[in-house]
Amino acid sequence: MNLRQELPSDRESVRDIHLRAFGDHGSAVADLVDTLRGTITPTDGLSLVAEIDRQIVGHVMFTRSLLDAPRRLVEVQVLSPLAVRPEHHKRGIGSALVRHGLRILAERPVPLVFLEGDPGYYSRFGFTCGDDQGFRKPSLRIPDGAFQALRFPKYEPWMTGTLVYAEPFWRHDAVGLRDPGA
């Protein structure tokens, strides 16, 4: 397996991965990826792919958001989304992408990474409940336990407060879960 930065030529393959991996929500997630891609710079954010036999089989993004801390706004990263082609699940591809991305971010001046996800999955990377660390989730629609954070060496104890997602997450309504019965 080869892990590398996403290239412009990978865009259709990455879109297809999200369409397949997220089922009914696939087009919303793929549209979010297309929008978030424009926020990534060489020094801020990451879009990584996993290749097997020259086929893109997985993708992860880390993008800039803000922590509204008492002293000032703090630039942080959000891990979202992560997807692997369904026929390649349970092979460690998602884990490899996350670990690779976290290693890269740990070398940058990033104090925190946030995500919404399954604690049973993301705890293996060191993520823990954000509420327990003094952080507030950006929406009440995020299930308890799903709001998670990982501190990096650049983290300082005064960095507490509310996560403020970047605008594309709101535009694509990709924050928390909507009540299907409402």
PyRosetta script that sets phi, psi and omega in degrees:
from pyrosetta import init, pose_from_sequence

init()
pose = pose_from_sequence("MNLRQELPSDRESVRDIHLRAFGDHGSAVADLVDTLRGTITPTDGLSLVAEIDRQIVGHVMFTRSLLDAPRRLVEVQVLSPLAVRPEHHKRGIGSALVRHGLRILAERPVPLVFLEGDPGYYSRFGFTCGDDQGFRKPSLRIPDGAFQALRFPKYEPWMTGTLVYAEPFWRHDAVGLRDPGA")
pose.set_psi(1, 136.8)
pose.set_omega(1, 178.6)
pose.set_phi(2, -112.4)
pose.set_psi(2, 126.1)
pose.set_omega(2, 176.2)
pose.set_phi(3, -107.9)
pose.set_psi(3, 130.5)
pose.set_omega(3, -177.2)
pose.set_phi(4, -156.9)
pose.set_psi(4, 170.8)
pose.set_omega(4, 174.9)
pose.set_phi(5, -65.4)
pose.set_psi(5, 144.0)
pose.set_omega(5, 174.7)
pose.set_phi(6, -66.4)
pose.set_psi(6, 139.7)
pose.set_omega(6, 176.3)
pose.set_phi(7, -107.5)
pose.set_psi(7, 156.9)
pose.set_omega(7, 176.7)
pose.set_phi(8, -53.6)
pose.set_psi(8, -33.3)
pose.set_omega(8, 179.6)
pose.set_phi(9, -70.6)
pose.set_psi(9, -10.5)
pose.set_omega(9, -179.7)
pose.set_phi(10, -88.9)
pose.set_psi(10, -7.8)
pose.set_omega(10, -168.4)
pose.set_phi(11, -57.3)
pose.set_psi(11, -45.0)
pose.set_omega(11, -179.1)
pose.set_phi(12, -67.0)
pose.set_psi(12, -39.5)
pose.set_omega(12, 177.6)
pose.set_phi(13, -64.6)
pose.set_psi(13, -40.7)
pose.set_omega(13, 178.5)
pose.set_phi(14, -64.8)
pose.set_psi(14, -43.5)
pose.set_omega(14, 178.5)
pose.set_phi(15, -59.6)
pose.set_psi(15, -43.7)
pose.set_omega(15, -179.8)
pose.set_phi(16, -62.6)
pose.set_psi(16, -38.0)
pose.set_omega(16, 178.2)
pose.set_phi(17, -59.7)
pose.set_psi(17, -46.5)
pose.set_omega(17, -178.7)
pose.set_phi(18, -68.9)
pose.set_psi(18, -37.4)
pose.set_omega(18, 176.8)
pose.set_phi(19, -60.0)
pose.set_psi(19, -42.6)
pose.set_omega(19, -179.5)
pose.set_phi(20, -74.1)
pose.set_psi(20, -42.0)
pose.set_omega(20, -172.8)
pose.set_phi(21, -73.6)
pose.set_psi(21, -30.3)
pose.set_omega(21, -173.2)
pose.set_phi(22, -105.4)
pose.set_psi(22, 9.8)
pose.set_omega(22, 173.3)
pose.set_phi(23, 52.1)
pose.set_psi(23, -123.7)
pose.set_omega(23, -177.3)
pose.set_phi(24, -61.4)
pose.set_psi(24, -23.8)
pose.set_omega(24, -179.6)
pose.set_phi(25, -97.2)
pose.set_psi(25, 4.4)
pose.set_omega(25, -174.5)
pose.set_phi(26, -57.7)
pose.set_psi(26, -43.7)
pose.set_omega(26, -177.4)
pose.set_phi(27, -68.5)
pose.set_psi(27, -36.0)
pose.set_omega(27, 177.6)
pose.set_phi(28, -64.8)
pose.set_psi(28, -42.4)
pose.set_omega(28, 179.9)
pose.set_phi(29, -68.5)
pose.set_psi(29, -42.5)
pose.set_omega(29, 179.0)
pose.set_phi(30, -62.3)
pose.set_psi(30, -39.4)
pose.set_omega(30, 176.9)
pose.set_phi(31, -65.8)
pose.set_psi(31, -39.5)
pose.set_omega(31, 176.5)
pose.set_phi(32, -59.8)
pose.set_psi(32, -45.7)
pose.set_omega(32, 179.0)
pose.set_phi(33, -58.8)
pose.set_psi(33, -44.6)
pose.set_omega(33, -179.8)
pose.set_phi(34, -59.5)
pose.set_psi(34, -39.4)
pose.set_omega(34, 179.6)
pose.set_phi(35, -73.6)
pose.set_psi(35, -46.1)
pose.set_omega(35, -178.7)
pose.set_phi(36, -62.8)
pose.set_psi(36, -31.2)
pose.set_omega(36, -179.1)
pose.set_phi(37, -53.6)
pose.set_psi(37, -36.4)
pose.set_omega(37, -179.3)
pose.set_phi(38, -71.0)
pose.set_psi(38, -11.1)
pose.set_omega(38, 179.8)
pose.set_phi(39, -93.3)
pose.set_psi(39, -8.6)
pose.set_omega(39, -175.9)
pose.set_phi(40, -85.9)
pose.set_psi(40, 133.0)
pose.set_omega(40, 176.8)
pose.set_phi(41, -119.5)
pose.set_psi(41, 170.8)
pose.set_omega(41, 178.9)
pose.set_phi(42, -59.0)
pose.set_psi(42, -23.3)
pose.set_omega(42, -178.2)
pose.set_phi(43, -114.4)
pose.set_psi(43, -1.1)
pose.set_omega(43, -175.7)
pose.set_phi(44, -138.5)
pose.set_psi(44, 112.8)
pose.set_omega(44, -179.6)
pose.set_phi(45, 91.6)
pose.set_psi(45, 168.0)
pose.set_omega(45, -179.9)
pose.set_phi(46, -149.1)
pose.set_psi(46, 145.1)
pose.set_omega(46, 169.0)
pose.set_phi(47, -133.3)
pose.set_psi(47, 108.9)
pose.set_omega(47, -173.4)
pose.set_phi(48, -115.1)
pose.set_psi(48, 147.2)
pose.set_omega(48, 175.4)
pose.set_phi(49, -124.3)
pose.set_psi(49, 156.6)
pose.set_omega(49, 172.4)
pose.set_phi(50, -113.5)
pose.set_psi(50, 133.0)
pose.set_omega(50, 179.4)
pose.set_phi(51, -118.3)
pose.set_psi(51, 139.2)
pose.set_omega(51, 169.7)
pose.set_phi(52, -131.2)
pose.set_psi(52, 125.4)
pose.set_omega(52, -178.4)
pose.set_phi(53, 50.0)
pose.set_psi(53, 44.7)
pose.set_omega(53, 177.3)
pose.set_phi(54, 64.5)
pose.set_psi(54, 16.0)
pose.set_omega(54, 176.0)
pose.set_phi(55, -111.1)
pose.set_psi(55, 131.9)
pose.set_omega(55, 176.8)
pose.set_phi(56, -73.2)
pose.set_psi(56, 122.3)
pose.set_omega(56, -177.5)
pose.set_phi(57, -120.0)
pose.set_psi(57, -9.1)
pose.set_omega(57, -179.6)
pose.set_phi(58, -155.2)
pose.set_psi(58, 158.3)
pose.set_omega(58, -178.2)
pose.set_phi(59, -152.2)
pose.set_psi(59, 142.8)
pose.set_omega(59, 172.7)
pose.set_phi(60, -142.0)
pose.set_psi(60, 146.0)
pose.set_omega(60, 175.5)
pose.set_phi(61, -124.2)
pose.set_psi(61, 144.7)
pose.set_omega(61, 169.5)
pose.set_phi(62, -126.8)
pose.set_psi(62, 123.7)
pose.set_omega(62, -177.2)
pose.set_phi(63, -133.5)
pose.set_psi(63, 159.8)
pose.set_omega(63, -176.0)
pose.set_phi(64, -73.4)
pose.set_psi(64, 134.9)
pose.set_omega(64, 167.7)
pose.set_phi(65, -139.2)
pose.set_psi(65, -171.9)
pose.set_omega(65, -176.8)
pose.set_phi(66, -127.3)
pose.set_psi(66, 147.8)
pose.set_omega(66, 169.4)
pose.set_phi(67, -107.1)
pose.set_psi(67, 121.0)
pose.set_omega(67, 178.4)
pose.set_phi(68, -84.3)
pose.set_psi(68, 86.3)
pose.set_omega(68, -177.4)
pose.set_phi(69, -91.9)
pose.set_psi(69, 159.5)
pose.set_omega(69, -178.6)
pose.set_phi(70, -57.5)
pose.set_psi(70, -38.1)
pose.set_omega(70, -177.9)
pose.set_phi(71, -77.5)
pose.set_psi(71, -41.8)
pose.set_omega(71, -175.9)
pose.set_phi(72, -174.0)
pose.set_psi(72, 169.7)
pose.set_omega(72, 172.7)
pose.set_phi(73, -70.1)
pose.set_psi(73, 139.6)
pose.set_omega(73, -179.4)
pose.set_phi(74, -120.7)
pose.set_psi(74, 128.5)
pose.set_omega(74, 176.1)
pose.set_phi(75, -74.3)
pose.set_psi(75, 126.9)
pose.set_omega(75, -179.9)
pose.set_phi(76, -130.7)
pose.set_psi(76, 175.2)
pose.set_omega(76, 177.3)
pose.set_phi(77, -116.2)
pose.set_psi(77, 148.7)
pose.set_omega(77, 175.6)
pose.set_phi(78, -119.1)
pose.set_psi(78, 127.1)
pose.set_omega(78, 175.1)
pose.set_phi(79, -86.5)
pose.set_psi(79, 107.1)
pose.set_omega(79, 178.4)
pose.set_phi(80, -179.3)
pose.set_psi(80, 131.5)
pose.set_omega(80, -5.5)
pose.set_phi(81, -94.1)
pose.set_psi(81, 170.8)
pose.set_omega(81, 172.3)
pose.set_phi(82, -125.0)
pose.set_psi(82, 129.5)
pose.set_omega(82, 179.4)
pose.set_phi(83, -147.9)
pose.set_psi(83, 146.4)
pose.set_omega(83, 175.8)
pose.set_phi(84, -132.4)
pose.set_psi(84, 141.0)
pose.set_omega(84, 177.3)
pose.set_phi(85, -54.2)
pose.set_psi(85, 132.6)
pose.set_omega(85, -175.1)
pose.set_phi(86, -53.0)
pose.set_psi(86, -36.0)
pose.set_omega(86, -179.3)
pose.set_phi(87, -72.7)
pose.set_psi(87, -5.7)
pose.set_omega(87, 178.6)
pose.set_phi(88, -113.2)
pose.set_psi(88, 11.1)
pose.set_omega(88, 177.8)
pose.set_phi(89, -63.5)
pose.set_psi(89, 157.0)
pose.set_omega(89, 175.5)
pose.set_phi(90, 65.1)
pose.set_psi(90, 30.2)
pose.set_omega(90, 177.9)
pose.set_phi(91, -120.4)
pose.set_psi(91, 6.4)
pose.set_omega(91, 178.0)
pose.set_phi(92, 84.4)
pose.set_psi(92, 9.0)
pose.set_omega(92, -177.2)
pose.set_phi(93, -69.3)
pose.set_psi(93, -47.2)
pose.set_omega(93, 178.5)
pose.set_phi(94, -61.0)
pose.set_psi(94, -44.7)
pose.set_omega(94, 178.6)
pose.set_phi(95, -60.7)
pose.set_psi(95, -41.8)
pose.set_omega(95, 179.7)
pose.set_phi(96, -63.8)
pose.set_psi(96, -41.4)
pose.set_omega(96, 178.4)
pose.set_phi(97, -63.0)
pose.set_psi(97, -45.6)
pose.set_omega(97, -179.5)
pose.set_phi(98, -62.8)
pose.set_psi(98, -48.7)
pose.set_omega(98, -178.5)
pose.set_phi(99, -60.8)
pose.set_psi(99, -42.4)
pose.set_omega(99, 179.9)
pose.set_phi(100, -62.3)
pose.set_psi(100, -45.9)
pose.set_omega(100, 179.1)
pose.set_phi(101, -62.8)
pose.set_psi(101, -42.4)
pose.set_omega(101, 179.8)
pose.set_phi(102, -64.9)
pose.set_psi(102, -37.1)
pose.set_omega(102, 177.0)
pose.set_phi(103, -62.1)
pose.set_psi(103, -43.4)
pose.set_omega(103, 179.3)
pose.set_phi(104, -64.1)
pose.set_psi(104, -46.9)
pose.set_omega(104, -177.7)
pose.set_phi(105, -65.6)
pose.set_psi(105, -32.1)
pose.set_omega(105, -179.9)
pose.set_phi(106, -63.7)
pose.set_psi(106, -21.8)
pose.set_omega(106, 178.9)
pose.set_phi(107, -89.0)
pose.set_psi(107, -4.4)
pose.set_omega(107, 179.5)
pose.set_phi(108, -103.0)
pose.set_psi(108, 170.2)
pose.set_omega(108, 179.0)
pose.set_phi(109, -79.5)
pose.set_psi(109, 52.4)
pose.set_omega(109, -179.6)
pose.set_phi(110, -100.8)
pose.set_psi(110, 122.6)
pose.set_omega(110, -180.0)
pose.set_phi(111, -86.9)
pose.set_psi(111, -28.3)
pose.set_omega(111, -172.4)
pose.set_phi(112, -148.8)
pose.set_psi(112, 148.9)
pose.set_omega(112, 169.8)
pose.set_phi(113, -124.8)
pose.set_psi(113, 132.2)
pose.set_omega(113, 178.4)
pose.set_phi(114, -114.1)
pose.set_psi(114, 160.5)
pose.set_omega(114, 173.2)
pose.set_phi(115, -161.4)
pose.set_psi(115, 165.1)
pose.set_omega(115, 168.2)
pose.set_phi(116, -113.7)
pose.set_psi(116, 122.5)
pose.set_omega(116, -179.1)
pose.set_phi(117, -179.2)
pose.set_psi(117, -177.1)
pose.set_omega(117, -177.7)
pose.set_phi(118, -74.0)
pose.set_psi(118, 116.0)
pose.set_omega(118, 178.8)
pose.set_phi(119, -59.1)
pose.set_psi(119, -31.8)
pose.set_omega(119, 178.3)
pose.set_phi(120, -62.5)
pose.set_psi(120, -30.2)
pose.set_omega(120, 179.1)
pose.set_phi(121, -86.8)
pose.set_psi(121, -51.7)
pose.set_omega(121, -170.2)
pose.set_phi(122, -78.7)
pose.set_psi(122, -14.6)
pose.set_omega(122, 178.2)
pose.set_phi(123, -63.2)
pose.set_psi(123, -26.9)
pose.set_omega(123, 179.9)
pose.set_phi(124, -63.3)
pose.set_psi(124, -18.0)
pose.set_omega(124, 179.5)
pose.set_phi(125, -99.3)
pose.set_psi(125, -0.5)
pose.set_omega(125, -179.5)
pose.set_phi(126, 100.2)
pose.set_psi(126, 0.8)
pose.set_omega(126, 177.7)
pose.set_phi(127, -71.9)
pose.set_psi(127, 140.1)
pose.set_omega(127, 174.7)
pose.set_phi(128, -135.5)
pose.set_psi(128, 169.3)
pose.set_omega(128, -176.8)
pose.set_phi(129, -54.6)
pose.set_psi(129, 124.4)
pose.set_omega(129, -180.0)
pose.set_phi(130, -64.3)
pose.set_psi(130, -37.7)
pose.set_omega(130, 179.0)
pose.set_phi(131, -58.1)
pose.set_psi(131, -40.3)
pose.set_omega(131, -178.7)
pose.set_phi(132, -69.6)
pose.set_psi(132, -15.2)
pose.set_omega(132, -179.0)
pose.set_phi(133, -101.7)
pose.set_psi(133, 5.8)
pose.set_omega(133, 178.4)
pose.set_phi(134, 92.1)
pose.set_psi(134, 15.5)
pose.set_omega(134, 179.1)
pose.set_phi(135, -106.3)
pose.set_psi(135, 149.5)
pose.set_omega(135, 175.7)
pose.set_phi(136, -111.0)
pose.set_psi(136, 137.4)
pose.set_omega(136, -179.6)
pose.set_phi(137, -72.4)
pose.set_psi(137, 152.3)
pose.set_omega(137, -176.3)
pose.set_phi(138, -77.2)
pose.set_psi(138, -10.5)
pose.set_omega(138, -179.1)
pose.set_phi(139, -151.4)
pose.set_psi(139, 142.5)
pose.set_omega(139, 175.8)
pose.set_phi(140, -70.4)
pose.set_psi(140, -12.2)
pose.set_omega(140, 178.5)
pose.set_phi(141, -76.8)
pose.set_psi(141, -7.3)
pose.set_omega(141, 177.5)
pose.set_phi(142, -81.6)
pose.set_psi(142, 120.7)
pose.set_omega(142, -177.8)
pose.set_phi(143, -60.2)
pose.set_psi(143, 146.4)
pose.set_omega(143, 175.9)
pose.set_phi(144, -55.3)
pose.set_psi(144, 137.4)
pose.set_omega(144, 179.9)
pose.set_phi(145, 88.9)
pose.set_psi(145, -27.3)
pose.set_omega(145, -178.2)
pose.set_phi(146, -77.0)
pose.set_psi(146, -25.8)
pose.set_omega(146, 178.2)
pose.set_phi(147, -79.4)
pose.set_psi(147, 111.8)
pose.set_omega(147, -172.3)
pose.set_phi(148, -130.9)
pose.set_psi(148, 155.6)
pose.set_omega(148, -179.5)
pose.set_phi(149, -141.0)
pose.set_psi(149, 153.9)
pose.set_omega(149, 175.7)
pose.set_phi(150, -132.1)
pose.set_psi(150, 124.1)
pose.set_omega(150, 179.1)
pose.set_phi(151, -87.9)
pose.set_psi(151, 139.5)
pose.set_omega(151, 175.4)
pose.set_phi(152, -109.4)
pose.set_psi(152, 170.8)
pose.set_omega(152, -178.7)
pose.set_phi(153, -55.5)
pose.set_psi(153, -26.8)
pose.set_omega(153, -179.8)
pose.set_phi(154, -77.9)
pose.set_psi(154, -6.0)
pose.set_omega(154, 178.2)
pose.set_phi(155, -65.8)
pose.set_psi(155, 141.6)
pose.set_omega(155, 174.5)
pose.set_phi(156, -125.1)
pose.set_psi(156, 147.9)
pose.set_omega(156, -174.2)
pose.set_phi(157, -56.3)
pose.set_psi(157, -26.3)
pose.set_omega(157, 179.5)
pose.set_phi(158, -74.0)
pose.set_psi(158, -10.6)
pose.set_omega(158, -177.8)
pose.set_phi(159, -79.5)
pose.set_psi(159, 80.9)
pose.set_omega(159, 175.2)
pose.set_phi(160, -127.7)
pose.set_psi(160, 171.6)
pose.set_omega(160, 177.1)
pose.set_phi(161, 132.0)
pose.set_psi(161, -155.9)
pose.set_omega(161, -173.4)
pose.set_phi(162, -104.4)
pose.set_psi(162, 132.1)
pose.set_omega(162, 173.1)
pose.set_phi(163, -71.7)
pose.set_psi(163, 132.9)
pose.set_omega(163, 176.5)
pose.set_phi(164, -117.5)
pose.set_psi(164, 106.2)
pose.set_omega(164, 179.9)
pose.set_phi(165, -63.1)
pose.set_psi(165, 149.1)
pose.set_omega(165, 172.8)
pose.set_phi(166, -61.2)
pose.set_psi(166, 151.9)
pose.set_omega(166, -174.9)
pose.set_phi(167, -51.9)
pose.set_psi(167, -39.2)
pose.set_omega(167, -179.2)
pose.set_phi(168, -57.8)
pose.set_psi(168, -31.3)
pose.set_omega(168, 178.0)
pose.set_phi(169, -63.7)
pose.set_psi(169, -37.4)
pose.set_omega(169, 178.8)
pose.set_phi(170, -74.8)
pose.set_psi(170, -43.4)
pose.set_omega(170, -179.2)
pose.set_phi(171, -57.9)
pose.set_psi(171, -38.1)
pose.set_omega(171, -178.5)
pose.set_phi(172, -94.2)
pose.set_psi(172, 8.2)
pose.set_omega(172, -179.8)
pose.set_phi(173, 49.9)
pose.set_psi(173, 49.4)
pose.set_omega(173, -176.6)
pose.set_phi(174, -110.5)
pose.set_psi(174, 39.0)
pose.set_omega(174, 179.1)
pose.set_phi(175, -122.3)
pose.set_psi(175, 119.7)
pose.set_omega(175, 177.6)
pose.set_phi(176, 66.5)
pose.set_psi(176, -167.0)
pose.set_omega(176, -176.9)
pose.set_phi(177, -113.4)
pose.set_psi(177, 135.8)
pose.set_omega(177, 174.8)
pose.set_phi(178, -85.6)
pose.set_psi(178, 144.5)
pose.set_omega(178, 176.1)
pose.set_phi(179, -75.3)
pose.set_psi(179, 112.8)
pose.set_omega(179, -177.1)
pose.set_phi(180, -66.4)
pose.set_psi(180, -19.7)
pose.set_omega(180, -178.8)
pose.set_phi(181, -90.4)
pose.set_psi(181, -6.8)
pose.set_omega(181, -176.3)
pose.set_phi(182, -84.3)
pose.dump_pdb("model.pdb")
